[in-house]
Amino acid sequence: MPSRRQTELLRTTGYESVYQIKVIDIPQAGMALHARAVIFVSEAALTLLDADELQASLAHEMGHGYVWTERERAFQLGDHKRLKDLELVCDAIAIVTLHGLGMDVSRLMSGVQKISRLNRKRFGTANNEKDYPTVAERKAFAAAVVAWTSAQR
């Protein structure tokens, strides 16, 4: 069941009727957009992340809706560089969305760090790790996007 704050984010951005949020019982912490219609949230993520981090992660997953076709193409081609770049695009979409709504954009990276740390501790290196930027790459990119959004005022 989505939290009140997640529902607020979906409603405020006009996506309340687009996505269903489903909580799933898997050991990994994370969120994922499925079939452009359902956002899966693991119970581990619900336990690990605070409300602001969950909202920021939801904004990132909503970003996948904008790059869905390109991501599918990159995945089919095994284009790991493009998949990494698209993850950063989703981070940028989340940051711009959160900033525009007056939310704390730093919570995106704190959530990314928590999820990465927990999953690495529990499972070691992920099989698809080559498809994702490192936490350091994401933090540097996020800082640049935050600086850009702040300069747009």
SEGU-143935 format. One record per residue (C-alpha): residue in three letters; x, y, z; residue number from 1. Coordinates in nm, 3 decimals, padded with zeros to 5 digits, always signed. Layout:
! residues N
rest = ALA X = X Y = Y Z = Z nr = NUM
...
This chain:
! residues 153
rest = MET X = +00.000 Y = +00.000 Z = +00.000 nr = 1
rest = PRO X = +00.152 Y = +00.337 Z = -00.095 nr = 2
rest = SER X = +00.218 Y = +00.585 Z = +00.181 nr = 3
rest = ARG X = +00.030 Y = +00.913 Z = +00.203 nr = 4
rest = ARG X = +00.343 Y = +01.099 Z = +00.087 nr = 5
rest = GLN X = +00.394 Y = +00.871 Z = -00.214 nr = 6
rest = THR X = +00.031 Y = +00.925 Z = -00.309 nr = 7
rest = GLU X = +00.087 Y = +01.303 Z = -00.272 nr = 8
rest = LEU X = +00.384 Y = +01.288 Z = -00.508 nr = 9
rest = LEU X = +00.186 Y = +01.092 Z = -00.766 nr = 10
rest = ARG X = -00.114 Y = +01.327 Z = -00.735 nr = 11
rest = THR X = +00.096 Y = +01.646 Z = -00.745 nr = 12
rest = THR X = +00.281 Y = +01.532 Z = -01.057 nr = 13
rest = GLY X = -00.037 Y = +01.411 Z = -01.227 nr = 14
rest = TYR X = +00.062 Y = +01.043 Z = -01.220 nr = 15
rest = GLU X = -00.181 Y = +00.913 Z = -00.958 nr = 16
rest = SER X = -00.394 Y = +00.738 Z = -01.220 nr = 17
rest = VAL X = -00.091 Y = +00.620 Z = -01.423 nr = 18
rest = TYR X = +00.097 Y = +00.404 Z = -01.173 nr = 19
rest = GLN X = -00.003 Y = +00.142 Z = -00.922 nr = 20
rest = ILE X = +00.234 Y = +00.088 Z = -00.633 nr = 21
rest = LYS X = +00.281 Y = -00.272 Z = -00.518 nr = 22
rest = VAL X = +00.486 Y = -00.383 Z = -00.220 nr = 23
rest = ILE X = +00.675 Y = -00.705 Z = -00.285 nr = 24
rest = ASP X = +00.847 Y = -00.944 Z = -00.048 nr = 25
rest = ILE X = +01.198 Y = -00.994 Z = -00.182 nr = 26
rest = PRO X = +01.526 Y = -00.976 Z = +00.011 nr = 27
rest = GLN X = +01.676 Y = -00.694 Z = -00.200 nr = 28
rest = ALA X = +01.604 Y = -00.333 Z = -00.115 nr = 29
rest = GLY X = +01.481 Y = -00.137 Z = -00.415 nr = 30
rest = MET X = +01.210 Y = -00.007 Z = -00.643 nr = 31
rest = ALA X = +01.140 Y = -00.084 Z = -01.005 nr = 32
rest = LEU X = +00.900 Y = +00.030 Z = -01.274 nr = 33
rest = HIS X = +00.731 Y = -00.263 Z = -01.445 nr = 34
rest = ALA X = +00.548 Y = -00.242 Z = -01.778 nr = 35
rest = ARG X = +00.522 Y = +00.137 Z = -01.746 nr = 36
rest = ALA X = +00.229 Y = +00.086 Z = -01.509 nr = 37
rest = VAL X = +00.337 Y = -00.065 Z = -01.177 nr = 38
rest = ILE X = +00.604 Y = +00.051 Z = -00.938 nr = 39
rest = PHE X = +00.729 Y = -00.234 Z = -00.724 nr = 40
rest = VAL X = +00.864 Y = -00.141 Z = -00.382 nr = 41
rest = SER X = +01.039 Y = -00.410 Z = -00.182 nr = 42
rest = GLU X = +00.955 Y = -00.451 Z = +00.184 nr = 43
rest = ALA X = +01.328 Y = -00.416 Z = +00.251 nr = 44
rest = ALA X = +01.320 Y = -00.067 Z = +00.093 nr = 45
rest = LEU X = +01.016 Y = +00.029 Z = +00.300 nr = 46
rest = THR X = +01.200 Y = -00.072 Z = +00.615 nr = 47
rest = LEU X = +01.532 Y = +00.085 Z = +00.519 nr = 48
rest = LEU X = +01.433 Y = +00.421 Z = +00.373 nr = 49
rest = ASP X = +01.263 Y = +00.710 Z = +00.547 nr = 50
rest = ALA X = +00.955 Y = +00.876 Z = +00.394 nr = 51
rest = ASP X = +01.153 Y = +01.143 Z = +00.206 nr = 52
rest = GLU X = +01.393 Y = +00.885 Z = +00.062 nr = 53
rest = LEU X = +01.101 Y = +00.671 Z = -00.050 nr = 54
rest = GLN X = +00.943 Y = +00.970 Z = -00.223 nr = 55
rest = ALA X = +01.271 Y = +01.058 Z = -00.394 nr = 56
rest = SER X = +01.313 Y = +00.698 Z = -00.509 nr = 57
rest = LEU X = +00.958 Y = +00.701 Z = -00.640 nr = 58
rest = ALA X = +01.037 Y = +01.018 Z = -00.838 nr = 59
rest = HIS X = +01.338 Y = +00.835 Z = -00.988 nr = 60
rest = GLU X = +01.121 Y = +00.539 Z = -01.091 nr = 61
rest = MET X = +00.871 Y = +00.778 Z = -01.247 nr = 62
rest = GLY X = +01.163 Y = +00.905 Z = -01.455 nr = 63
rest = HIS X = +01.191 Y = +00.563 Z = -01.614 nr = 64
rest = GLY X = +00.854 Y = +00.624 Z = -01.777 nr = 65
rest = TYR X = +01.012 Y = +00.903 Z = -01.983 nr = 66
rest = VAL X = +01.300 Y = +00.687 Z = -02.108 nr = 67
rest = TRP X = +01.118 Y = +00.353 Z = -02.128 nr = 68
rest = THR X = +01.160 Y = +00.288 Z = -02.501 nr = 69
rest = GLU X = +01.524 Y = +00.397 Z = -02.505 nr = 70
rest = ARG X = +01.600 Y = +00.185 Z = -02.198 nr = 71
rest = GLU X = +01.437 Y = -00.121 Z = -02.354 nr = 72
rest = ARG X = +01.643 Y = -00.070 Z = -02.669 nr = 73
rest = ALA X = +01.967 Y = -00.031 Z = -02.471 nr = 74
rest = PHE X = +01.885 Y = -00.340 Z = -02.265 nr = 75
rest = GLN X = +01.818 Y = -00.551 Z = -02.577 nr = 76
rest = LEU X = +02.146 Y = -00.434 Z = -02.731 nr = 77
rest = GLY X = +02.341 Y = -00.491 Z = -02.409 nr = 78
rest = ASP X = +02.450 Y = -00.127 Z = -02.422 nr = 79
rest = HIS X = +02.573 Y = -00.091 Z = -02.064 nr = 80
rest = LYS X = +02.699 Y = +00.265 Z = -02.114 nr = 81
rest = ARG X = +02.358 Y = +00.381 Z = -02.236 nr = 82
rest = LEU X = +02.181 Y = +00.202 Z = -01.951 nr = 83
rest = LYS X = +02.407 Y = +00.385 Z = -01.704 nr = 84
rest = ASP X = +02.338 Y = +00.716 Z = -01.876 nr = 85
rest = LEU X = +01.963 Y = +00.657 Z = -01.861 nr = 86
rest = GLU X = +01.983 Y = +00.588 Z = -01.487 nr = 87
rest = LEU X = +02.142 Y = +00.931 Z = -01.453 nr = 88
rest = VAL X = +01.865 Y = +01.082 Z = -01.665 nr = 89
rest = CYS X = +01.613 Y = +00.931 Z = -01.421 nr = 90
rest = ASP X = +01.808 Y = +01.082 Z = -01.132 nr = 91
rest = ALA X = +01.792 Y = +01.421 Z = -01.307 nr = 92
rest = ILE X = +01.417 Y = +01.388 Z = -01.364 nr = 93
rest = ALA X = +01.372 Y = +01.302 Z = -00.995 nr = 94
rest = ILE X = +01.583 Y = +01.596 Z = -00.881 nr = 95
rest = VAL X = +01.404 Y = +01.845 Z = -01.105 nr = 96
rest = THR X = +01.065 Y = +01.704 Z = -00.996 nr = 97
rest = LEU X = +01.151 Y = +01.715 Z = -00.626 nr = 98
rest = HIS X = +01.302 Y = +02.061 Z = -00.656 nr = 99
rest = GLY X = +00.996 Y = +02.191 Z = -00.836 nr = 100
rest = LEU X = +00.773 Y = +02.056 Z = -00.559 nr = 101
rest = GLY X = +00.991 Y = +02.213 Z = -00.288 nr = 102
rest = MET X = +01.110 Y = +01.874 Z = -00.159 nr = 103
rest = ASP X = +01.455 Y = +01.787 Z = -00.029 nr = 104
rest = VAL X = +01.649 Y = +01.662 Z = -00.332 nr = 105
rest = SER X = +01.936 Y = +01.532 Z = -00.117 nr = 106
rest = ARG X = +01.713 Y = +01.246 Z = -00.006 nr = 107
rest = LEU X = +01.750 Y = +01.080 Z = -00.347 nr = 108
rest = MET X = +02.122 Y = +01.019 Z = -00.300 nr = 109
rest = SER X = +02.090 Y = +00.926 Z = +00.069 nr = 110
rest = GLY X = +01.838 Y = +00.661 Z = -00.037 nr = 111
rest = VAL X = +02.063 Y = +00.539 Z = -00.319 nr = 112
rest = GLN X = +02.350 Y = +00.505 Z = -00.073 nr = 113
rest = LYS X = +02.143 Y = +00.312 Z = +00.181 nr = 114
rest = ILE X = +02.006 Y = +00.071 Z = -00.079 nr = 115
rest = SER X = +02.346 Y = +00.016 Z = -00.238 nr = 116
rest = ARG X = +02.515 Y = -00.043 Z = +00.097 nr = 117
rest = LEU X = +02.250 Y = -00.289 Z = +00.220 nr = 118
rest = ASN X = +02.230 Y = -00.488 Z = -00.104 nr = 119
rest = ARG X = +02.609 Y = -00.508 Z = -00.139 nr = 120
rest = LYS X = +02.641 Y = -00.624 Z = +00.223 nr = 121
rest = ARG X = +02.372 Y = -00.890 Z = +00.179 nr = 122
rest = PHE X = +02.448 Y = -01.010 Z = -00.174 nr = 123
rest = GLY X = +02.788 Y = -00.880 Z = -00.287 nr = 124
rest = THR X = +02.822 Y = -00.750 Z = -00.641 nr = 125
rest = ALA X = +02.496 Y = -00.750 Z = -00.835 nr = 126
rest = ASN X = +02.478 Y = -00.936 Z = -01.167 nr = 127
rest = ASN X = +02.358 Y = -00.621 Z = -01.343 nr = 128
rest = GLU X = +02.593 Y = -00.379 Z = -01.169 nr = 129
rest = LYS X = +02.753 Y = -00.286 Z = -01.503 nr = 130
rest = ASP X = +02.418 Y = -00.131 Z = -01.604 nr = 131
rest = TYR X = +02.426 Y = +00.124 Z = -01.321 nr = 132
rest = PRO X = +02.651 Y = +00.418 Z = -01.238 nr = 133
rest = THR X = +02.847 Y = +00.392 Z = -00.915 nr = 134
rest = VAL X = +02.719 Y = +00.577 Z = -00.610 nr = 135
rest = ALA X = +03.009 Y = +00.822 Z = -00.652 nr = 136
rest = GLU X = +02.914 Y = +00.887 Z = -01.017 nr = 137
rest = ARG X = +02.551 Y = +00.938 Z = -00.920 nr = 138
rest = LYS X = +02.642 Y = +01.177 Z = -00.638 nr = 139
rest = ALA X = +02.865 Y = +01.386 Z = -00.865 nr = 140
rest = PHE X = +02.598 Y = +01.399 Z = -01.135 nr = 141
rest = ALA X = +02.327 Y = +01.483 Z = -00.880 nr = 142
rest = ALA X = +02.538 Y = +01.770 Z = -00.745 nr = 143
rest = ALA X = +02.569 Y = +01.912 Z = -01.098 nr = 144
rest = VAL X = +02.192 Y = +01.882 Z = -01.155 nr = 145
rest = VAL X = +02.117 Y = +02.045 Z = -00.819 nr = 146
rest = ALA X = +02.354 Y = +02.332 Z = -00.906 nr = 147
rest = TRP X = +02.181 Y = +02.372 Z = -01.244 nr = 148
rest = THR X = +01.831 Y = +02.373 Z = -01.092 nr = 149
rest = SER X = +01.938 Y = +02.628 Z = -00.832 nr = 150
rest = ALA X = +02.081 Y = +02.853 Z = -01.106 nr = 151
rest = GLN X = +01.745 Y = +02.845 Z = -01.290 nr = 152
rest = ARG X = +01.568 Y = +03.048 Z = -01.020 nr = 153
